[in-house]
Amino acid sequence: MYIYYLIAVFVIALDQVTKWLVVKNMALYESIPVIDGFFHLTSHRNRGAAWGMLEGQMFFFYAVTFVVVIGIIYFMQKYGRSSRLLGISLGLILGGAIGNFIDRLSRKEVVDFFDFNIFGYHYPIFNIADSALVVGIIIFLIVSIIDERRKKGNTVNE
């Protein structure tokens, strides 16, 4: 069970180290091509949520993050032992939520730097915490769908 918390700590550490490296080594809006025309490291700041939504609503983000973190810990304690994938997903979500929360508390903005241009679509710039959140939510949804299908299958057979 503690492995899920270690996943969260790893995500937080990796997220904070990479953000620190960006802040210390790149000027704001500086962009370094990794794969020109597709992937750049771009120093960017976000005062909102995904895609800049709810910009400047820090109290809202503090409150939502607090509730999410409490909920994740509850779910991890209650269901983490019964499903390894669920526990991993919750560890990723927890780490991602706390990683961006640290930025909001300390900087009043989130440091983003992964910058992709996919077939002409300039995807919003993101960071390690965002990636962990998205992957964690995808795994959570998959586990939930599989679990529901199992429950329906068992109900039909009974």
N, C-alpha and C positions, 0 to 999 in steps of 0.2 A: 504494500500500500504506500509506503514511503517513497517508492520509486516515482510515483506520480508527482509528489511534491518536489523531488529532485529534478524531474523534467521541467517543472515550473521555474525552479531556481536557475537551471541551465539556460532556459529561454530568457529570463530576466537578465542574467549576466551577459549573455551574448548580445542581447539587444542593447544594453547600456554601454558595453564596450564599443560596439560598432557605432553607436550614436556619438560617443565621446570622440572616437577617431575622426568622424566626419566634422564635428564642431571644431576640433583642434587643428585639423589639417586642410580644411577646405573653406573658402570664402562662401558666404551665403549666395546661392544660385550658381555657384561654380559647377561645371559639368565635365566629367571625365569619361570619354567614350571607352567602353569595355569591348563592345561589339558595335562598331559605328552604325548608326541608323536603326539599331534594335535595342541595345541595352547600354545605359550610361549610369554612372554614379553621379547624382546631382544633389547638392546640399540645398535642402528645402525645409521650410517650417510650416506647420499646420496648427492653427489655433482652433480648429473645429474637429469634427469626426471625419469619417470617410468622405472623400471628395469635398472636404471643406465645409460640410454641412454643420449647422449650429455653431458657427464661428463665434468665439468669445464667451460661450456659455459654460465657463469653468465650474461653477457650482453644480450645474446639471451633470457634468461629467464626473465630478467627485461623488455625487450621490448615486448615480447609476453604477459607477465602478464599485462602490462600497456594497451595494445590493448584489451585484453580479458576483463579487468575490465571496461574499457570505453564502450565496446560493451554490456556487461551485464547490466550496469546501463541504457544504452539507451533502451535496450529491456524491462527492468523492468519498466521504466517510460512509454514506449509506449504500452506494452501489459499486464503488471502486473494487471491492473484493470479488464481486460476482462477474465482472466483465473487464478484462485487461484493456481492450480497445476503448471502452468507455472511460476508464481511468486515464489512459494516455490522452484522449481527447480533452478531458477536463484539465489535465496538467498543462497542456498546450494553451488552452483558453485562459487558465489562471495566470500563466506566465506572460501571455500577451497583454492581458488586461492590466496587470501590475506594471509591466514594462512601460506602457504608454501613460499610466497613472503617475509614475515617477517623473516623467517628463512634464506632465501638466502641473504637478506640485512644484517642481524645482525650476522649470523654465517658463511656465504659463503657455507652453506650446509644445508640439511634438516634432521631433527631428525625423525627417524622412529622407531617403536617399536612393532607393531602388527605382530607376526610371526606365520604363519600357515603352517602345513604340512598336506595336504589333499590327502589321498589315495596314499601316497608316493611322491606326488608332493610338493616340498618346494616352496610355493608361495612367491614372493618377499615381503619383510618386508615393511609395510606401516604405516600411521598415521591417525589421525582424519580428517585432511584436505583432504587427499587422498580419504578417505571414503566419505566425503561430496561431493567431485567432482564427484566420480563415481555414487553415488546415484542421485545427481542432473542431471547428463547427462542422466542417464537411464530414469528418470521422464520426462526430456525435450524431449527425443526421443519418448517416449510413447505418450505424449501430442501432439507432432508434427504429428505422424502417425494418431492418432484419429482425429485431426483437418483436415488433408488432406482427410481422408475418409469421414468426414462430408461434406467437400466442394465438393468432387466428387459426393456424394449422392444428394446434393442440385442441382448441375449442371444437373444431369441426370433427376431429377424430374421437372426441370423448362421448 
